[in-house]
Amino acid sequence: MKRFLCCQSLKRLLLMIPLLTLLFFNGCGDGRKRPEGMPKLYRCILHFTQESVPLENAVISLHPVSQTFAWTIGGRTDKKGTVEIFTDAYYKGAPEGDFTVVVHKSEVISPKPPDILPQNDNEITRIMNEINKNTHEYSYIDTQFTDVKKSPLTLTVKKSKTDETFELGKKVRVQIH
């Protein structure tokens, strides 16, 4: 009897291996359907450097040159300056076509608020106004690369995998607010 149960358990396990393998490699999914009208997407890996050093934590966006597109296309660079492009932040890849590439990387510097706020509303307002007045945002990207109308960076996404590198020139720190 033990041998029979052991054989049955082994058979069940062998039958489940293909199903478990399929789930492992494909994931369970979240039930999200591809939006209607979204074109076929192709793998797109981009690399960004500044003074030949990988540009970490920059937000990259692709803007179609000749057509309107209902979805956002982009991603964020990792510590190696590499970004894998997604469409609508969920769908891996970008549609075939020509794009202008825009790059953003900034930092907001703000004074530290007091540990204990006063009880007086006027004093709180004064402190908050002072903090806002002394809060500044700095861009670490030359402004030519941050504006879709000025960016010289262009990309053609092909049906095959696209893998391109962009050099953004000198490091900068420009106050933008």
Disulfide bonds with the S-S distance in Angstrom:
none
